[in-house]
Amino acid sequence: MVVHCLRIFLRDAAVRQRREEGNFHDDNEEGEEDNVEEREESTDTEQEFEDVETQLDSHREDRLIFTGKDGTTIWRKHPLRKMVRRSAKKYSDSSAWYLIIENTNKYLASASDNYGRETYTRPTNKIEIQALLGILLLSGVKKCNHLNAEDLFKTNGTVPEILRLVMSCQRFRILLRYLRVDDMATRAERQSATKLASCRILFESIVENCKKNCSMSHYVTVDEKLEGFRGRCAFRQYIPSKPNKYGIKIYALSDAKMYYTANLEVYVGTQPEGPFSVSNSALALVDRLCQPIRGTGRNLTTDNFFTSLELAELLLSQKITTVGTIRKKQTSIATRICKLEEPAYCYKHVCLQR
């Protein structure tokens, strides 16, 4: 194939050379009319060369892709290029965007009478919602997330110019005001079953995508985090030791090496009787969070709030080892171990003192 391409290239070069030699004195002749004929079709030689290039590209692509025995599974010789946009799409599928856009437009339509101009509450779309989230993310990266909305769109150079080039301040505030991820008409009915009715569908969709889009390393950890929030919320927590003090408490299963979060659970207190009424004990909580890594032989690290002998035995039955600090008031801990001055280690009820 390479020889054939070279043969075509040399033949085209010879043709061009003969044409240049035959028309060398054309520019110096006077009185002759210069006619240029425009042709849309290509010559056979050009078409052959394009076909060969197409064959080369397809042949090169075939060498990088292998098909499984089933005829449908694709294996790539080299990993795909790392792209932030493609990675972000893994965690927000089309159903999630449709959920946000549909319910936001419903709320915008119901509030159109409150504004003098209909353009203020015009329906939104996927591109505009993505732009809104982009502004919020960029303002956080640039340390502007605590500024007033009007300050984000100033023209004095104190904030990134791209923020005000995306949309107006008025539209930004309206979208934040009427952004919804659930149907307001059925929220009261769903609240009788769960306190997280306003965002449970979207939250569970994102968590499921987190579970399936990354394989964690051998070492994982379970802990809590407090997302700062001072708005109206039935399950808002106050923890003085945390930097934000007020917020929503979330338990997370994360990778200890890559800092990737694979599973999340929002603490909402006691749920109403129904399918979402579960135990909030440390043992049950860790058992639910570790569901994606059962039977994988990974190691879990916990603090003294979660660590117990019952938890270690439960995880060991699921082929998960655990290590963590433990409180002295645990009834399974021997009194003598609590009085040791040097660190002690326990393996299958056998105490090992360094």
C-alpha positions in Angstrom: 0.0 0.0 0.0 2.9 2.4 0.8 4.5 1.6 -2.6 1.2 2.3 -4.3 0.9 5.7 -2.5 4.5 6.6 -3.5 3.8 5.7 -7.1 0.8 7.9 -7.2 2.7 10.8 -5.6 5.6 10.5 -8.2 3.1 10.4 -11.1 1.3 13.5 -9.9 4.7 15.3 -9.4 5.7 14.4 -13.0 2.4 15.7 -14.4 2.8 19.0 -12.5 6.3 19.4 -13.8 5.3 18.9 -17.4 2.6 21.5 -17.0 4.9 24.0 -15.5 7.5 23.5 -18.3 4.8 23.9 -21.0 3.4 27.1 -19.5 6.7 28.7 -18.5 6.5 31.6 -21.0 2.7 32.2 -20.7 3.1 35.1 -18.3 5.4 37.1 -20.7 3.2 36.9 -23.7 1.1 40.0 -24.4 -2.3 40.2 -26.0 -3.5 36.9 -24.8 -6.6 36.5 -22.7 -6.1 34.6 -19.5 -9.0 32.2 -19.1 -9.4 30.2 -15.9 -11.7 27.2 -16.0 -13.3 26.2 -12.7 -13.8 22.5 -12.2 -15.7 21.0 -9.3 -14.9 17.3 -10.0 -11.6 15.8 -9.1 -9.3 13.8 -11.4 -9.1 10.1 -11.2 -5.6 10.4 -9.8 -6.7 12.8 -7.0 -9.6 10.5 -6.2 -7.3 7.5 -6.1 -5.0 9.3 -3.7 -7.9 10.3 -1.4 -9.2 6.7 -1.4 -5.7 5.5 -0.4 -5.5 8.1 2.4 -8.9 6.9 3.7 -7.7 3.3 3.6 -4.6 4.2 5.5 -6.5 6.0 8.2 -9.0 3.1 8.6 -6.1 0.6 8.6 -4.3 2.6 11.3 -7.5 2.8 13.4 -8.1 -1.0 13.0 -4.6 -1.6 14.5 -5.5 0.3 17.6 -8.9 -1.3 18.2 -9.6 -5.0 18.9 -13.0 -6.6 18.8 -14.0 -9.3 21.3 -15.2 -12.8 20.4 -18.8 -11.7 20.8 -18.3 -9.2 18.0 -19.5 -6.2 20.0 -16.9 -5.6 22.9 -14.3 -3.1 21.9 -10.7 -3.2 23.3 -8.3 -0.3 22.8 -4.6 -0.6 22.6 -4.0 2.8 24.1 -6.2 4.6 26.7 -8.3 7.5 25.5 -7.0 11.0 25.9 -7.8 12.6 29.3 -10.5 15.3 28.8 -12.2 17.1 31.6 -15.5 17.5 29.7 -15.7 13.8 28.9 -15.0 12.9 32.5 -17.6 15.3 33.8 -20.2 13.7 31.5 -19.7 10.4 33.2 -21.4 11.7 36.4 -24.3 13.6 34.8 -26.2 11.6 32.3 -29.0 12.8 30.1 -31.7 11.8 32.6 -30.2 14.1 35.2 -30.1 17.1 32.9 -33.7 16.4 31.8 -34.8 16.3 35.4 -33.3 19.7 36.2 -34.4 21.4 33.0 -38.0 20.1 33.1 -38.6 21.1 36.8 -36.9 24.4 36.5 -39.0 25.4 33.5 -42.1 24.5 35.4 -41.2 26.7 38.3 -40.2 29.5 35.9 -43.5 29.4 34.1 -45.4 29.6 37.4 -43.5 32.7 38.4 -43.7 34.6 35.1 -46.4 36.9 36.4 -44.1 38.2 39.1 -41.8 39.9 36.5 -42.6 42.7 34.1 -40.8 41.2 31.2 -41.3 37.7 29.9 -37.7 37.4 28.9 -36.7 37.3 32.5 -38.4 34.0 33.1 -38.0 32.5 29.6 -37.5 28.7 29.5 -34.0 27.4 30.1 -32.0 24.7 28.4 -29.1 22.3 28.9 -26.5 24.7 27.6 -27.7 27.5 30.0 -27.8 25.2 33.0 -24.3 23.9 32.2 -23.2 27.6 31.9 -24.7 28.3 35.3 -22.9 25.4 37.0 -19.7 26.5 35.2 -20.0 30.0 36.8 -20.5 28.5 40.2 -17.5 26.1 39.8 -15.2 28.8 38.4 -16.2 31.3 41.1 -15.2 28.7 43.7 -11.9 28.0 42.0 -11.1 31.7 41.9 -12.1 32.1 45.6 -15.1 34.3 44.7 -17.8 31.9 46.0 -18.6 34.1 49.0 -19.1 37.3 47.0 -22.5 38.8 46.4 -24.1 38.0 43.0 -23.7 41.6 41.8 -20.0 41.6 42.8 -19.4 38.6 40.5 -20.5 40.6 37.5 -18.5 43.8 38.1 -16.5 45.4 35.3 -13.7 46.9 37.4 -11.4 43.9 36.9 -11.7 42.4 40.5 -13.4 39.2 39.2 -12.8 37.1 36.1 -14.3 38.7 33.1 -15.7 35.4 31.7 -18.4 35.3 34.4 -20.3 38.3 33.0 -19.7 37.2 29.4 -21.6 34.0 30.0 -24.9 35.6 31.1 -26.3 38.7 32.8 -26.5 39.2 36.5 -30.3 39.3 36.4 -30.5 36.0 34.6 -28.0 34.4 36.9 -30.0 35.4 40.0 -33.3 34.2 38.5 -31.9 30.8 37.6 -30.5 30.4 41.1 -33.9 31.4 42.5 -35.9 29.0 40.5 -33.5 26.1 40.0 -35.3 22.9 40.9 -34.4 19.2 40.6 -37.8 17.7 41.6 -41.5 18.3 40.9 -42.9 20.8 43.3 -46.4 19.4 42.8 -45.6 16.0 44.2 -43.0 17.0 46.8 -45.4 16.9 49.7 -46.4 13.4 48.9 -42.8 12.3 48.7 -41.9 14.0 51.9 -44.1 11.6 53.8 -41.6 8.9 52.9 -38.3 10.7 53.0 -36.8 14.0 54.3 -34.6 14.1 51.3 -37.5 14.3 48.8 -36.3 17.6 47.2 -33.1 16.1 45.8 -33.1 12.3 46.3 -33.6 11.3 42.7 -30.7 13.5 41.5 -28.5 12.6 44.4 -28.9 8.8 43.9 -28.2 9.2 40.2 -24.9 11.0 40.9 -23.9 8.4 43.6 -24.6 5.5 41.2 -22.4 7.1 38.6 -19.6 7.6 41.2 -19.8 3.9 42.0 -19.4 2.6 38.4 -17.0 5.1 36.9 -13.9 4.4 38.9 -12.1 1.4 40.5 -10.7 2.4 43.8 -7.3 1.4 45.1 -6.7 -1.3 47.8 -7.0 1.2 50.7 -10.3 3.0 51.4 -11.7 5.0 54.3 -15.1 6.0 55.7 -15.6 9.3 57.5 -18.0 12.2 57.8 -17.9 15.7 56.3 -20.0 18.8 57.0 -21.0 20.8 53.9 -21.5 24.4 55.0 -25.1 25.5 54.7 -27.1 28.1 56.6 -30.4 27.9 54.7 -33.7 26.4 55.7 -33.3 22.6 56.1 -34.9 20.1 58.4 -31.7 18.1 58.9 -29.2 20.9 59.2 -26.5 20.1 61.7 -24.4 22.2 64.2 -20.9 20.9 64.9 -18.7 23.5 66.7 -15.5 21.6 65.9 -16.0 21.9 62.2 -14.8 25.0 60.2 -18.3 25.7 58.9 -20.2 24.8 62.1 -23.6 24.8 60.4 -24.3 22.5 57.4 -25.4 19.2 56.1 -23.6 16.1 57.4 -22.6 13.6 54.8 -20.9 10.2 55.3 -18.6 9.1 52.5 -16.6 6.1 51.3 -13.4 7.5 49.7 -10.2 6.2 48.2 -7.3 6.8 50.6 -4.8 7.3 47.7 -6.7 9.0 44.9 -9.2 10.9 47.2 -12.0 9.6 45.0 -15.5 9.4 46.6 -17.3 6.2 45.6 -20.4 6.3 47.9 -22.3 8.9 49.8 -25.1 9.0 52.4 -26.7 12.2 53.7 -27.5 12.1 57.4 -31.2 13.2 57.8 -31.9 11.9 61.3 -34.9 9.7 61.8 -36.8 9.0 58.6 -40.6 8.5 58.4 -41.8 5.0 58.4 -41.3 3.6 54.9 -38.6 2.2 52.5 -36.0 4.8 53.6 -36.3 4.2 57.3 -32.9 2.7 58.1 -30.7 2.4 61.2 -28.2 5.2 61.8 -25.9 3.2 64.0 -22.2 3.2 63.0 -22.3 -0.5 62.2 -25.3 -0.2 59.8 -23.9 2.9 58.3 -20.5 1.4 57.4 -22.2 -1.7 56.1 -24.3 0.4 53.6 -21.4 2.5 52.5 -19.2 -0.5 51.9 -21.7 -2.2 49.6 -19.7 -1.3 46.4 -16.5 -3.0 47.7 -17.9 -6.2 49.2 -15.9 -9.3 48.4 -13.0 -7.3 46.8 -10.4 -7.8 49.6 -9.8 -4.1 50.2 -8.8 -2.6 53.5 -11.0 0.0 55.3 -9.7 2.6 57.7 -12.1 4.1 60.2 -11.9 6.4 63.3 -13.1 5.6 66.8 -16.7 6.6 66.0 -17.1 3.6 63.6 -14.5 1.1 64.8 -15.7 -1.9 66.9 -15.2 -5.6 67.1 -18.6 -6.3 65.7 -17.7 -4.1 62.6 -14.4 -5.9 62.1 -16.2 -9.3 62.2 -18.9 -8.1 59.8 -16.4 -6.7 57.3 -14.2 -9.8 57.5 -17.2 -11.9 56.5 -17.5 -9.7 53.4 -13.7 -10.1 52.6 -12.9 -6.6 53.8 -10.1 -6.0 56.4 -10.2 -3.0 58.7 -7.9 -0.9 60.8 -8.7 2.0 63.0 -8.7 3.6 66.4 -11.1 2.3 69.0 -12.6 3.9 72.1 -11.8 2.6 75.6 -15.4 2.3 76.6 -16.0 -0.5 74.1 -17.2 -3.5 76.2 -15.2 -5.9 74.0 -11.9 -4.3 75.0 -10.0 -5.8 78.0 -9.4 -3.5 80.9 -5.7 -4.4 81.0 -5.3 -3.3 77.3 -6.7 0.2 78.2 -4.0 0.7 80.8 -1.1 -0.2 78.5 1.5 2.6 78.1 2.7 1.4 74.8 0.7 0.8 71.6 -1.1 -2.6 71.3 -2.4 -4.3 68.3 -5.2 -6.9 68.1 -5.6 -9.6 65.5 -8.4 -12.1 65.8 -8.8 -11.4 69.6 -5.0 -11.8 70.1 -3.3 -8.8 71.6 0.2 -8.0 70.3 2.2 -5.4 72.2 5.2 -3.8 70.5 
